[in-house]
Amino acid sequence: MEPAARPVLITGCSSGIGRACAERLQARGFRVFAAARQAKDVAALAHAGFEGVVLDLDSPASIRLGFASVLAATGGHIYGLVSNAAYGQPGAVEDLSRDALRRQFETNLFGTMELANLAVPVMREQGSGRLVFVSSILGVVAMPMRGAYNASKFALEGLVDSLRLELRSSGVRVSLVNPGAIESRFREHALQAADAIDTEHSVHAARYARMRARNAAPGGKMPGSLPPTAVADKVQHALESRWPRVRYFVTAPAHVLAMLKRLLPASWMDALLARL
């Protein structure tokens, strides 16, 4: 099947990783359906030459309508789904309310898997397809002050691993992409999510202040960070390779942390992560 005949739906395309993936895949000849939550972002994507789709992972109705619009445009066919949309709820575990945790899981897990479960029957019927889930190194290694995001990505990894095993004989290939620090608006959005926490009266107030100052510093980059195109490289491979990998790590620190998680005693790993 030629790339031009391969429709791919990508979530979270308003900026960053999703936008980079949309640009890369369109340049490769795929028919790209670029999804975003807000109509203004979808209009901007359409203006840039993509087929824009309004799709809010927090809304089951929006998920169904968005996916249905893709199938209507393609005659019921979809080659690939790149599940990228997510956000990171920062905060110490003891500061996280039930509502904050629920919102984190609604987007990063429940909505993501609800959309995948719409695509799976279509791909089964076709006898082929690619599911690519953009997870995180924090779906493998836990970090302090990132408990909600860690939990959502750990859960995503578990469901995707099970899904991959269940689809072994279906012709549908499933891959996870685990980026480390990527130069995008992700940290900016995470700072906005921090408003859900009463940081001023937390025992971790000083730590929150340091996080805000560090993230607001002009030109500040996380060590070892890469541009979003580094993730697009892996997504492209997962969609085009005859034998896509089960898991793709992105950035040198992500590779190192994943390796150390397998090799080091838990106490040593805890000491290292506390320093980081």
DRENVOPA-301317 format. One record per residue (C-alpha): residue number from 0; x negated, z, y negated. Coordinates in nm, 4 decimals. Example, Ala and Ser with C-alpha at 12.3 -4.5 7.8 and 13.67 -1.06 7.14 Angstrom:
BEGIN
[atom 0, [-1.2300, 0.7800, 0.4500]],
[atom 1, [-1.3670, 0.7140, 0.1060]],
//
This chain:
BEGIN
[atom 0, [0.0000, 0.0000, 0.0000]],
[atom 1, [-0.1449, -0.1016, -0.3375]],
[atom 2, [-0.1801, 0.1682, -0.6084]],
[atom 3, [0.0744, -0.0131, -0.8276]],
[atom 4, [0.3366, 0.0609, -0.5625]],
[atom 5, [0.2552, 0.4311, -0.5565]],
[atom 6, [0.4786, 0.6446, -0.7806]],
[atom 7, [0.3280, 0.9855, -0.8580]],
[atom 8, [0.5061, 1.2728, -1.0314]],
[atom 9, [0.2779, 1.5150, -1.2191]],
[atom 10, [0.4056, 1.8402, -1.3691]],
[atom 11, [0.2655, 2.0120, -1.6775]],
[atom 12, [0.1453, 1.6971, -1.8544]],
[atom 13, [0.1809, 1.8030, -2.2174]],
[atom 14, [-0.1933, 1.8763, -2.2393]],
[atom 15, [-0.5007, 1.9800, -2.0443]],
[atom 16, [-0.5262, 1.9159, -1.6717]],
[atom 17, [-0.1874, 1.7489, -1.6356]],
[atom 18, [-0.2531, 1.5034, -1.9187]],
[atom 19, [-0.6010, 1.4242, -1.7824]],
[atom 20, [-0.4543, 1.3579, -1.4363]],
[atom 21, [-0.1836, 1.1333, -1.5831]],
[atom 22, [-0.4391, 0.9291, -1.7765]],
[atom 23, [-0.6718, 0.8978, -1.4789]],
[atom 24, [-0.4051, 0.7948, -1.2287]],
[atom 25, [-0.2435, 0.5468, -1.4637]],
[atom 26, [-0.5859, 0.3881, -1.5196]],
[atom 27, [-0.6181, 0.3662, -1.1397]],
[atom 28, [-0.2958, 0.1677, -1.1155]],
[atom 29, [-0.0527, 0.4375, -1.0036]],
[atom 30, [0.2954, 0.4488, -1.1473]],
[atom 31, [0.2802, 0.7811, -1.3286]],
[atom 32, [0.5833, 0.9964, -1.4003]],
[atom 33, [0.4512, 1.2568, -1.6438]],
[atom 34, [0.6643, 1.5708, -1.6645]],
[atom 35, [0.6820, 1.8421, -1.9279]],
[atom 36, [0.9261, 2.1196, -2.0191]],
[atom 37, [1.0018, 2.0257, -2.3785]],
[atom 38, [1.1695, 1.7054, -2.4921]],
[atom 39, [0.9197, 1.6583, -2.7768]],
[atom 40, [0.6302, 1.6617, -2.5303]],
[atom 41, [0.8090, 1.4154, -2.3032]],
[atom 42, [0.8665, 1.1876, -2.6035]],
[atom 43, [0.4946, 1.2057, -2.6846]],
[atom 44, [0.4090, 1.1185, -2.3247]],
[atom 45, [0.6454, 0.8203, -2.3351]],
[atom 46, [0.4876, 0.7075, -2.6617]],
[atom 47, [0.1478, 0.7229, -2.4867]],
[atom 48, [0.2715, 0.4816, -2.2208]],
[atom 49, [0.3782, 0.7145, -1.9405]],
[atom 50, [0.7200, 0.7419, -1.7829]],
[atom 51, [0.8211, 1.0786, -1.9228]],
[atom 52, [1.0311, 1.3279, -1.7304]],
[atom 53, [1.1889, 1.6483, -1.8620]],
[atom 54, [1.1238, 1.9084, -1.5934]],
[atom 55, [1.1263, 2.2850, -1.6432]],
[atom 56, [1.0119, 2.4750, -1.3339]],
[atom 57, [1.2067, 2.7819, -1.4484]],
[atom 58, [1.5350, 2.5911, -1.4148]],
[atom 59, [1.6653, 2.4753, -1.0738]],
[atom 60, [1.9000, 2.2316, -1.2493]],
[atom 61, [1.6118, 2.0805, -1.4477]],
[atom 62, [1.4028, 2.0481, -1.1301]],
[atom 63, [1.6819, 1.8646, -0.9481]],
[atom 64, [1.7632, 1.6353, -1.2401]],
[atom 65, [1.3980, 1.5574, -1.3107]],
[atom 66, [1.3207, 1.4728, -0.9504]],
[atom 67, [1.6400, 1.2711, -0.9139]],
[atom 68, [1.5454, 1.0637, -1.2188]],
[atom 69, [1.2143, 0.9728, -1.0543]],
[atom 70, [1.3840, 0.8661, -0.7313]],
[atom 71, [1.6411, 0.6657, -0.9279]],
[atom 72, [1.3615, 0.4800, -1.1064]],
[atom 73, [1.1692, 0.4056, -0.7860]],
[atom 74, [1.4534, 0.3216, -0.5513]],
[atom 75, [1.4180, 0.6503, -0.3646]],
[atom 76, [1.0410, 0.6333, -0.3073]],
[atom 77, [0.7653, 0.8735, -0.4103]],
[atom 78, [0.4040, 0.8544, -0.2991]],
[atom 79, [0.2594, 1.1686, -0.4552]],
[atom 80, [0.3511, 1.4968, -0.6201]],
[atom 81, [0.0849, 1.6735, -0.8255]],
[atom 82, [0.2076, 2.0281, -0.8893]],
[atom 83, [0.0038, 2.1353, -1.1895]],
[atom 84, [0.2382, 2.3203, -1.4264]],
[atom 85, [0.1617, 2.6929, -1.4490]],
[atom 86, [0.0665, 2.9649, -1.6921]],
[atom 87, [-0.1372, 3.2829, -1.6671]],
[atom 88, [0.0233, 3.6181, -1.7473]],
[atom 89, [-0.2636, 3.8477, -1.8471]],
[atom 90, [-0.2533, 4.2232, -1.8243]],
[atom 91, [-0.3510, 4.5215, -1.6161]],
[atom 92, [-0.1265, 4.5695, -1.3143]],
[atom 93, [-0.0042, 4.9066, -1.4413]],
[atom 94, [0.1157, 4.7375, -1.7632]],
[atom 95, [0.3168, 4.4623, -1.5951]],
[atom 96, [0.6936, 4.4969, -1.6059]],
[atom 97, [0.9181, 4.3637, -1.3325]],
[atom 98, [1.0418, 4.0967, -1.5745]],
[atom 99, [0.6874, 3.9811, -1.6552]],
[atom 100, [0.6056, 3.9510, -1.2855]],
[atom 101, [0.9315, 3.7696, -1.2175]],
[atom 102, [0.8655, 3.5154, -1.4941]],
[atom 103, [0.5149, 3.4530, -1.3597]],
[atom 104, [0.6475, 3.3848, -1.0099]],
[atom 105, [0.9416, 3.1751, -1.1328]],
[atom 106, [0.7038, 2.9173, -1.2789]],
[atom 107, [0.3925, 2.9393, -1.0650]],
[atom 108, [0.5595, 2.9822, -0.7259]],
[atom 109, [0.9377, 2.9524, -0.7007]],
[atom 110, [0.9803, 2.6459, -0.9225]],
[atom 111, [0.6690, 2.4821, -0.7848]],
[atom 112, [0.7831, 2.5169, -0.4246]],
[atom 113, [1.1431, 2.4227, -0.5036]],
[atom 114, [1.0174, 2.0913, -0.6399]],
[atom 115, [0.7882, 2.0392, -0.3404]],
[atom 116, [1.0795, 2.1036, -0.1065]],
[atom 117, [1.2696, 1.8190, -0.2730]],
[atom 118, [0.9780, 1.5832, -0.2186]],
[atom 119, [0.9064, 1.6768, 0.1445]],
[atom 120, [1.2220, 1.5239, 0.3027]],
[atom 121, [1.1655, 1.1989, 0.1110]],
[atom 122, [0.8049, 1.1823, 0.2278]],
[atom 123, [0.9051, 1.2683, 0.5854]],
[atom 124, [1.1531, 0.9805, 0.5852]],
[atom 125, [0.8821, 0.7472, 0.4509]],
[atom 126, [0.6337, 0.8725, 0.7089]],
[atom 127, [0.3728, 0.9222, 0.4367]],
[atom 128, [0.3016, 1.0981, 0.1093]],
[atom 129, [0.0611, 1.3267, -0.0724]],
[atom 130, [0.1282, 1.6783, -0.2020]],
[atom 131, [-0.1430, 1.8125, -0.4332]],
[atom 132, [-0.1144, 2.1681, -0.5633]],
[atom 133, [-0.3347, 2.2784, -0.8525]],
[atom 134, [-0.4070, 2.6414, -0.7709]],
[atom 135, [-0.7066, 2.8335, -0.9077]],
[atom 136, [-1.0192, 3.0137, -0.7962]],
[atom 137, [-0.8014, 3.3156, -0.8792]],
[atom 138, [-0.5894, 3.2166, -0.5818]],
[atom 139, [-0.8908, 3.3052, -0.3675]],
[atom 140, [-1.0697, 3.5778, -0.5650]],
[atom 141, [-0.8884, 3.8546, -0.7545]],
[atom 142, [-0.9999, 3.9524, -1.1040]],
[atom 143, [-0.9108, 4.2544, -1.3161]],
[atom 144, [-0.6516, 4.2027, -1.5906]],
[atom 145, [-0.5213, 3.8950, -1.4080]],
[atom 146, [-0.3065, 4.0602, -1.1410]],
[atom 147, [0.0170, 3.8688, -1.2045]],
[atom 148, [-0.1576, 3.5329, -1.2063]],
[atom 149, [-0.3684, 3.6295, -0.9038]],
[atom 150, [-0.0564, 3.7316, -0.7134]],
[atom 151, [0.1310, 3.4089, -0.7923]],
[atom 152, [-0.1626, 3.1923, -0.6882]],
[atom 153, [-0.2394, 3.3956, -0.3736]],
[atom 154, [0.1260, 3.3495, -0.2755]],
[atom 155, [0.1105, 2.9774, -0.3537]],
[atom 156, [-0.1965, 2.9407, -0.1316]],
[atom 157, [-0.0160, 3.1091, 0.1576]],
[atom 158, [0.2937, 2.8903, 0.1313]],
[atom 159, [0.0894, 2.5721, 0.0921]],
[atom 160, [-0.1298, 2.6578, 0.3913]],
[atom 161, [0.1846, 2.7060, 0.6019]],
[atom 162, [0.3397, 2.3875, 0.4658]],
[atom 163, [0.0272, 2.1894, 0.5519]],
[atom 164, [0.0434, 2.3097, 0.9131]],
[atom 165, [0.4136, 2.2285, 0.9353]],
[atom 166, [0.3523, 1.8730, 0.8101]],
[atom 167, [0.0603, 1.7945, 1.0433]],
[atom 168, [0.2388, 1.5208, 1.2387]],
[atom 169, [0.4533, 1.3883, 0.9539]],
[atom 170, [0.2090, 1.1581, 0.7750]],
[atom 171, [0.2272, 1.3797, 0.4658]],
[atom 172, [-0.1099, 1.5136, 0.3532]],
[atom 173, [-0.1354, 1.8415, 0.1611]],
[atom 174, [-0.4254, 1.9514, -0.0601]],
[atom 175, [-0.5080, 2.2483, -0.2832]],
[atom 176, [-0.7274, 2.2201, -0.5926]],
[atom 177, [-0.8984, 2.5418, -0.7048]],
[atom 178, [-1.0435, 2.5099, -1.0548]],
[atom 179, [-1.2609, 2.7665, -1.2228]],
[atom 180, [-1.2720, 2.7772, -1.6027]],
[atom 181, [-1.1415, 2.4508, -1.7520]],
[atom 182, [-1.1532, 2.3565, -2.1193]],
[atom 183, [-0.7839, 2.3413, -2.2039]],
[atom 184, [-0.5064, 2.5309, -2.3840]],
[atom 185, [-0.4500, 2.7496, -2.0789]],
[atom 186, [-0.6173, 3.0567, -2.2344]],
[atom 187, [-0.4258, 3.0012, -2.5583]],
[atom 188, [-0.0991, 3.0037, -2.3646]],
[atom 189, [-0.2126, 3.3121, -2.1742]],
[atom 190, [-0.2680, 3.4955, -2.5029]],
[atom 191, [0.0901, 3.4122, -2.6012]],
[atom 192, [0.2100, 3.5531, -2.2688]],
[atom 193, [0.0259, 3.8774, -2.3487]],
[atom 194, [0.3017, 3.9495, -2.6015]],
[atom 195, [0.5134, 4.0582, -2.3024]],
[atom 196, [0.2896, 4.3665, -2.2723]],
[atom 197, [0.2698, 4.6691, -2.5007]],
[atom 198, [-0.1070, 4.6365, -2.5350]],
[atom 199, [-0.1281, 4.8745, -2.8312]],
[atom 200, [-0.0141, 5.1776, -2.6318]],
[atom 201, [-0.1867, 5.0861, -2.3071]],
[atom 202, [-0.4758, 5.2853, -2.1673]],
[atom 203, [-0.6481, 4.9446, -2.1666]],
[atom 204, [-0.5874, 4.8833, -2.5397]],
[atom 205, [-0.9565, 4.8447, -2.6216]],
[atom 206, [-0.9975, 4.5967, -2.3379]],
[atom 207, [-0.7061, 4.3875, -2.4603]],
[atom 208, [-0.8582, 4.3827, -2.8098]],
[atom 209, [-1.1892, 4.2576, -2.6707]],
[atom 210, [-1.0107, 3.9875, -2.4715]],
[atom 211, [-0.8240, 3.8662, -2.7791]],
[atom 212, [-1.1395, 3.8639, -2.9922]],
[atom 213, [-1.3365, 3.6755, -2.7276]],
[atom 214, [-1.0662, 3.4170, -2.6702]],
[atom 215, [-1.0102, 3.3669, -3.0449]],
[atom 216, [-1.3798, 3.3123, -3.1176]],
[atom 217, [-1.4359, 2.9548, -3.2486]],
[atom 218, [-1.6098, 2.7260, -3.0024]],
[atom 219, [-1.6086, 2.9917, -2.7305]],
[atom 220, [-1.6285, 2.8606, -2.3752]],
[atom 221, [-1.6298, 3.0346, -2.0446]],
[atom 222, [-1.9648, 3.0052, -1.8622]],
[atom 223, [-1.9689, 2.7051, -1.6308]],
[atom 224, [-1.6469, 2.5595, -1.7724]],
[atom 225, [-1.5742, 2.1885, -1.7334]],
[atom 226, [-1.3351, 1.9438, -1.9033]],
[atom 227, [-0.9953, 1.8688, -1.7455]],
[atom 228, [-1.1294, 1.5377, -1.6160]],
[atom 229, [-1.3253, 1.7358, -1.3542]],
[atom 230, [-0.9929, 1.8380, -1.2000]],
[atom 231, [-0.8604, 1.4827, -1.2334]],
[atom 232, [-1.1580, 1.3703, -1.0202]],
[atom 233, [-1.0408, 1.5901, -0.7325]],
[atom 234, [-0.6748, 1.4997, -0.7718]],
[atom 235, [-0.7684, 1.1322, -0.7606]],
[atom 236, [-0.9622, 1.1868, -0.4370]],
[atom 237, [-0.6741, 1.3815, -0.2825]],
[atom 238, [-0.4363, 1.0931, -0.3583]],
[atom 239, [-0.6618, 0.7995, -0.2733]],
[atom 240, [-0.8820, 0.9147, 0.0147]],
[atom 241, [-0.7835, 0.8229, 0.3668]],
[atom 242, [-0.8901, 1.1737, 0.4655]],
[atom 243, [-0.8180, 1.4049, 0.1693]],
[atom 244, [-0.9667, 1.7518, 0.1843]],
[atom 245, [-0.7604, 2.0620, 0.2456]],
[atom 246, [-0.9175, 2.2361, -0.0547]],
[atom 247, [-1.1181, 2.1225, -0.3570]],
[atom 248, [-1.3143, 2.3719, -0.5673]],
[atom 249, [-1.3916, 2.2732, -0.9271]],
[atom 250, [-1.6827, 2.4170, -1.1313]],
[atom 251, [-2.0008, 2.5748, -0.9978]],
[atom 252, [-1.8784, 2.9347, -1.0541]],
[atom 253, [-1.5665, 2.8596, -0.8460]],
[atom 254, [-1.7812, 2.7348, -0.5561]],
[atom 255, [-2.0096, 3.0391, -0.5808]],
[atom 256, [-1.7271, 3.2942, -0.6004]],
[atom 257, [-1.5470, 3.1397, -0.3039]],
[atom 258, [-1.8674, 3.1528, -0.0993]],
[atom 259, [-1.9470, 3.5111, -0.1997]],
[atom 260, [-1.5913, 3.6181, -0.1139]],
[atom 261, [-1.6579, 3.5040, 0.2428]],
[atom 262, [-2.0072, 3.6549, 0.2692]],
[atom 263, [-2.0207, 3.9807, 0.0732]],
[atom 264, [-1.8796, 4.3201, 0.1737]],
[atom 265, [-1.5719, 4.4050, -0.0321]],
[atom 266, [-1.7502, 4.6834, -0.2205]],
[atom 267, [-2.0275, 4.4463, -0.3294]],
[atom 268, [-1.7755, 4.1856, -0.4355]],
[atom 269, [-1.5801, 4.4446, -0.6358]],
[atom 270, [-1.8960, 4.5477, -0.8209]],
[atom 271, [-1.9733, 4.1855, -0.9041]],
[atom 272, [-1.6226, 4.1078, -1.0265]],
[atom 273, [-1.6146, 4.4246, -1.2378]],
[atom 274, [-1.9265, 4.3025, -1.4176]],
[atom 275, [-1.7790, 3.9583, -1.4707]],
//
